[in-house]
Amino acid sequence: MERTALLPRHFLLLVMPIAFAFLGGVLLISNLNSMVAPAVRQGISQAQFNLAISTLTGALAFSWRYLARPYTWAVMLFLPVLFALAVYGQLGGRVSFSLLSLLNIAFSAGMMLILRYTFFTRSITRIRTSAFAIASALLLTLYFKAIYLITKLPESPGVFVNALFLFVFIGFGLSLADIMLIRMEIADKRKHTPPQQEDADTEDDI
């Protein structure tokens, strides 16, 4: 894949999913204070959870699109371990850090595959947001089932529905960022194309 020089605008692919995930969380909970306040059982707030998921998704998409592959693998491995470290204390020793890290890495690898074969597959551009959201929601549901099984915590109802809602917003953020970036790149290309070349292209089209 051809690499382009990294520009500040390219970070839209990282920032937009985070922004829309936060927006989706506010709309789902309908109360900003409830979203920011941590749940007693989990010890983390919905805002923190949405931030972690959207940051991982955005970082994977950004690194796949604009960075060399070793950086993508580094993101896929480093962020899950960092997130495991952040929540390990909240699980009260119900699961080992190594196992939690492996589960997180498996989830991260699954997200990378979903992005690769939905969001970055041109043949399904029209349905990529829906395909991405459904596949990601299924993956997150399986992840939670594994966590509940290992920790023996009671399962929360509506995990898939909540996950689907979250990933619809993340997917919309990714798609909007991609559209904006493509339009900026086209505008730049036209700006740097000599008028003679534009006339030649027009004649060829005719």
LUMZA-922660 format. One line per 10 residues: number of its first residue (from 1); for each residue x, y, z of N, C-alpha, C. Coordinates in pm, whole numbers, plus 50000, padded with zeros to 5 digits. Layout:
BEGIN
NUM> X/Y/Z/X/Y/Z/X/Y/Z | ...
end
This chain:
BEGIN
1> 50084/49880/50000/50000/50000/50000/50088/50124/50000 | 50053/50223/49915/50132/50344/49905/50113/50431/50028 | 50223/50477/50088/50219/50562/50206/50230/50708/50166 | 50156/50791/50234/50164/50935/50212/50226/50999/50335 | 50277/51121/50316/50335/51193/50428/50227/51217/50533 | 50262/51193/50658/50165/51207/50767/50135/51354/50792 | 50006/51389/50788/49961/51526/50809/49868/51532/50930 | 49855/51649/50993/49765/51661/51109/49623/51615/51080 | 49573/51639/50959/49436/51601/50926/49414/51450/50932 | 49520/51373/50912/49506/51228/50915/49462/51176/51052
11> 49487/51256/51155/49448/51215/51290/49297/51220/51311 | 49223/51272/51211/49077/51264/51217/49032/51119/51230 | 49105/51029/51169/49070/50887/51174/49082/50832/51315 | 49159/50897/51399/49171/50859/51539/49073/50936/51627 | 49058/51065/51600/48979/51152/51687/48828/51134/51668 | 48783/51120/51544/48639/51115/51517/48569/50996/51583 | 48627/50875/51580/48561/50764/51651/48546/50790/51800 | 48647/50854/51861/48640/50883/52004/48529/50984/52032 | 48521/51088/51951/48420/51191/51969/48279/51133/51954 | 48259/51050/51852/48126/50995/51829/48091/50887/51932
21> 48190/50816/51984/48163/50720/52090/48115/50791/52216 | 48176/50905/52247/48134/50984/52362/47992/51036/52341 | 47965/51085/52219/47831/51134/52187/47727/51022/52200 | 47763/50905/52148/47671/50792/52159/47645/50752/52302 | 47748/50756/52387/47731/50725/52528/47638/50823/52597 | 47652/50951/52565/47564/51052/52625/47420/51029/52583 | 47397/50998/52456/47262/50975/52407/47201/50848/52467 | 47284/50745/52487/47234/50619/52541/47196/50634/52687 | 47281/50701/52765/47257/50713/52908/47166/50830/52940 | 47165/50931/52852/47081/51049/52867/47116/51133/52990
31> 47234/51106/53046/47275/51181/53165/47427/51183/53168 | 47486/51299/53148/47631/51310/53143/47696/51270/53274 | 47633/51305/53386/47689/51269/53517/47692/51118/53537 | 47587/51050/53492/47583/50904/53504/47688/50838/53416 | 47716/50900/53304/47815/50844/53212/47956/50858/53270 | 47983/50971/53336/48116/50996/53389/48139/50924/53522 | 48032/50906/53601/48047/50841/53731/48074/50693/53713 | 48168/50635/53787/48197/50492/53772/48088/50405/53830 | 48063/50291/53765/47970/50193/53819/48033/50125/53939 | 47952/50094/54039/48005/50036/54163/48069/49901/54137
41> 48004/49817/54056/48055/49682/54036/48179/49681/53947 | 48175/49759/53842/48285/49754/53747/48403/49841/53787 | 48374/49951/53861/48481/50041/53900/48527/50134/53790 | 48470/50121/53670/48500/50214/53562/48370/50269/53508 | 48375/50390/53457/48254/50453/53406/48230/50413/53261 | 48108/50440/53216/48075/50414/53076/48161/50500/52986 | 48191/50621/53029/48276/50710/52950/48416/50652/52934 | 48470/50596/53042/48604/50535/53035/48604/50414/52943 | 48499/50334/52952/48490/50216/52865/48479/50257/52719 | 48391/50353/52690/48377/50400/52552/48508/50459/52500
51> 48579/50530/52588/48706/50589/52549/48807/50481/52511 | 48813/50375/52591/48908/50267/52564/48877/50198/52431 | 48750/50163/52410/48711/50092/52287/48733/50179/52164 | 48690/50305/52172/48703/50392/52056/48848/50430/52028 | 48928/50445/52134/49071/50474/52115/49141/50358/52046 | 49111/50236/52091/49170/50119/52028/49129/50110/51881 | 49000/50127/51854/48951/50117/51717/49012/50225/51628 | 49012/50349/51677/49068/50458/51600/49218/50443/51577 | 49289/50397/51680/49434/50379/51668/49467/50269/51568 | 49389/50161/51568/49412/50054/51472/49384/50102/51329
61> 49273/50174/51312/49239/50225/51179/49344/50324/51129 | 49385/50414/51216/49485/50515/51179/49618/50451/51143 | 49663/50355/51225/49793/50293/51200/49790/50207/51075 | 49677/50140/51049/49666/50058/50928/49667/50143/50803 | 49601/50258/50808/49589/50343/50690/49717/50424/50664 | 49780/50474/50769/49885/50574/50747/50024/50536/50797 | 50038/50428/50871/50168/50392/50926/50216/50258/50869 | 50343/50230/50888/50399/50102/50846/50341/49990/50933 | 50336/49868/50878/50273/49757/50947/50329/49728/51088 | 50461/49741/51110/50510/49715/51246/50444/49803/51352
71> 50407/49926/51314/50339/50015/51408/50197/49965/51437 | 50133/49908/51337/49999/49851/51358/50005/49735/51456 | 50105/49646/51437/50118/49534/51531/50150/49585/51672 | 50228/49691/51681/50262/49747/51812/50137/49801/51881 | 50053/49870/51806/49927/49921/51861/49838/49806/51905 | 49831/49703/51821/49746/49588/51848/49788/49514/51975 | 49916/49521/52009/49967/49450/52127/49979/49541/52250 | 50024/49665/52229/50054/49752/52342/49929/49806/52410 | 49833/49858/52332/49714/49916/52393/49633/49815/52476 | 49611/49691/52429/49539/49595/52512/49607/49567/52645
81> 49739/49559/52645/49812/49536/52771/49797/49657/52863 | 49803/49777/52805/49786/49899/52883/49647/49905/52944 | 49545/49867/52868/49408/49867/52919/49391/49761/53029 | 49456/49647/53010/49450/49541/53113/49510/49591/53244 | 49619/49663/53234/49683/49720/53352/49592/49820/53421 | 49516/49897/53341/49429/50000/53396/49311/49943/53473 | 49258/49828/53431/49137/49773/53495/49165/49652/53582 | 49288/49607/53584/49319/49484/53657/49279/49493/53804 | 49308/49606/53865/49276/49622/54006/49127/49621/54034 | 49044/49659/53936/48900/49664/53955/48837/49525/53956
91> 48908/49426/53905/48852/49290/53899/48877/49211/54026 | 48946/49271/54121/48961/49209/54252/49034/49076/54252 | 49130/49057/54161/49206/48933/54160/49130/48814/54106 | 49016/48838/54041/48937/48727/53987/49000/48665/53862 | 49092/48737/53800/49158/48688/53680/49302/48736/53682 | 49392/48654/53630/49533/48692/53628/49556/48802/53524 | 49659/48880/53548/49691/48988/53455/49728/48932/53317 | 49800/48821/53316/49841/48761/53189/49720/48717/53107 | 49624/48652/53173/49505/48606/53102/49422/48723/53053 | 49409/48827/53137/49335/48945/53096/49402/49013/52976
101> 49533/49019/52978/49607/49079/52866/49586/48998/52739 | 49589/48865/52750/49568/48780/52633/49428/48797/52576 | 49328/48808/52664/49191/48831/52617/49181/48965/52544 | 49245/49066/52601/49243/49198/52538/49314/49197/52402 | 49425/49127/52395/49498/49118/52268/49416/49043/52164 | 49348/48937/52208/49261/48863/52115/49149/48952/52063 | 49092/49033/52152/48988/49128/52109/49046/49230/52011 | 49165/49280/52041/49231/49377/51954/49259/49318/51816 | 49306/49195/51812/49332/49129/51685/49203/49109/51607 | 49096/49075/51678/48966/49061/51612/48917/49192/51554
111> 48937/49301/51628/48898/49432/51578/48977/49469/51452 | 49106/49433/51451/49188/49463/51334/49137/49388/51212 | 49101/49263/51230/49047/49184/51119/48914/49241/51070 | 48830/49284/51164/48701/49341/51126/48722/49470/51047 | 48812/49556/51094/48842/49679/51021/48895/49647/50881 | 48985/49550/50876/49049/49515/50748/48946/49468/50645 | 48849/49388/50689/48758/49326/50594/48621/49392/50588 | 48602/49501/50659/48478/49579/50645/48512/49721/50605 | 48571/49796/50696/48596/49937/50672/48696/49961/50560 | 48797/49876/50547/48900/49896/50446/48882/49807/50324
121> 48762/49758/50303/48731/49680/50183/48640/49763/50093 | 48692/49805/49979/48619/49898/49892/48491/49837/49835 | 48489/49706/49819/48373/49644/49755/48246/49652/49839 | 48260/49681/49968/48140/49690/50054/48130/49829/50118 | 48178/49930/50046/48179/50066/50102/48041/50110/50147 | 47938/50076/50071/47803/50124/50102/47748/50063/50230 | 47792/49945/50265/47738/49881/50386/47846/49861/50492 | 47961/49926/50475/48071/49898/50566/48043/49939/50710 | 47969/50049/50730/47939/50093/50867/47852/49990/50938 | 47750/49940/50869/47661/49839/50928/47736/49708/50954
131> 47814/49664/50854/47890/49540/50869/47990/49552/50982 | 48058/49666/50990/48154/49690/51096/48087/49686/51233 | 47973/49755/51246/47904/49764/51375/47856/49628/51423 | 47796/49550/51334/47742/49419/51373/47855/49324/51411 | 47958/49317/51328/48070/49227/51357/48141/49266/51486 | 48161/49395/51506/48230/49442/51627/48147/49418/51751 | 48016/49437/51741/47928/49412/51855/47930/49264/51894 | 47930/49176/51794/47939/49032/51822/48072/48999/51891 | 48180/49059/51843/48311/49034/51903/48314/49082/52048 | 48262/49200/52075/48262/49253/52211/48173/49169/52302
141> 48062/49119/52249/47975/49032/52328/48047/48904/52369 | 48120/48844/52275/48199/48725/52306/48308/48756/52408 | 48368/48873/52396/48471/48914/52492/48413/48922/52633 | 48296/48985/52646/48234/48996/52777/48193/48860/52832 | 48144/48773/52745/48107/48639/52791/48229/48566/52848 | 48344/48583/52784/48467/48523/52834/48506/48582/52969 | 48492/48714/52982/48524/48781/53110/48431/48732/53220 | 48301/48724/53191/48205/48677/53291/48232/48533/53330 | 48270/48451/53232/48297/48310/53259/48419/48295/53349 | 48522/48370/53321/48647/48358/53398/48633/48416/53538
151> 48568/48532/53547/48557/48600/53676/48439/48551/53759 | 48348/48474/53696/48226/48425/53761/48135/48539/53807 | 48145/48652/53740/48054/48763/53765/47924/48739/53689 | 47811/48784/53742/47683/48768/53670/47683/48851/53542 | 47628/48793/53436/47624/48864/53308/47528/48981/53312 | 47567/49091/53248/47480/49207/53236/47388/49188/53116 | 47261/49224/53129/47168/49210/53017/47194/49316/52910 | 47158/49281/52788/47166/49378/52679/47305/49413/52634 | 47400/49323/52652/47538/49354/52613/47549/49377/52463 | 47488/49290/52384/47499/49302/52239/47435/49431/52189
161> 47316/49464/52242/47246/49585/52197/47327/49709/52230 | 47380/49715/52351/47462/49831/52389/47589/49839/52306 | 47650/49723/52280/47771/49721/52198/47741/49764/52056 | 47629/49719/52001/47589/49758/51866/47568/49908/51857 | 47502/49963/51957/47478/50108/51960/47612/50183/51961 | 47704/50137/52044/47836/50202/52053/47910/50195/51921 | 47912/50078/51858/47990/50063/51735/47925/50128/51614 | 47795/50150/51618/47731/50229/51512/47788/50370/51514 | 47803/50426/51633/47858/50561/51644/48006/50564/51609 | 48081/50463/51654/48223/50458/51619/48239/50442/51468
171> 48160/50354/51408/48166/50333/51264/48129/50458/51187 | 48029/50531/51238/47991/50655/51172/48105/50757/51180 | 48172/50762/51295/48287/50851/51309/48399/50816/51214 | 48426/50686/51199/48529/50641/51105/48492/50678/50961 | 48366/50653/50924/48323/50681/50787/48327/50830/50757 | 48282/50911/50852/48283/51055/50831/48426/51107/50817 | 48517/51057/50902/48657/51097/50892/48715/51055/50758 | 48682/50936/50712/48734/50887/50584/48685/50973/50469 | 48557/51008/50470/48500/51093/50364/48568/51230/50363 | 48586/51288/50480/48651/51419/50490/48794/51413/50438
181> 48866/51307/50473/49005/51293/50430/49015/51275/50278 | 48925/51195/50223/48925/51173/50078/48898/51303/50004 | 48803/51381/50052/48772/51509/49988/48889/51605/49998 | 48957/51608/50112/49075/51694/50127/49187/51652/50032 | 49206/51521/50018/49310/51471/49929/49279/51503/49783 | 49152/51492/49744/49112/51527/49607/49133/51676/49582 | 49097/51758/49682/49116/51903/49667/49264/51937/49653 | 49349/51870/49730/49493/51894/49721/49547/51852/49584 | 49497/51739/49535/49544/51689/49406/49507/51786/49294 | 49385/51839/49299/49343/51935/49198/49423/52065/49207
191> 49456/52102/49330/49530/52226/49351/49670/52217/49292 | 49729/52097/49297/49867/52081/49249/49876/52024/49108 | 49760/52005/49043/49760/51956/48906/49768/52073/48809 | 49865/52074/48720/49879/52185/48623/49753/52197/48539 | 49715/52320/48501/49595/52339/48417/49600/52259/48288 | 49722/52248/48227/49734/52173/48102/49694/52027/48122 | 49733/51973/48238/49701/51833/48265/49551/51816/48285 | 49488/51915/48353/49344/51908/48372/49271/51911/48238 | 49320/51999/48145/49257/52005/48013/49275/51874/47938 | 49393/51813/47950/49419/51686/47882/49328/51577/47938
201> 49312/51577/48069/49224/51477/48132/49081/51496/48084 | 49040/51621/48071/48903/51649/48026/48883/51600/47883 | 48983/51627/47795/48973/51580/47657/48970/51430/47647 | 49050/51363/47733/49049/51217/47734/48913/51164/47774 | 48851/51232/47872/48719/51187/47917/48617/51201/47805 | 48633/51311/47725/48539/51332/47614/48558/51226/47507
end
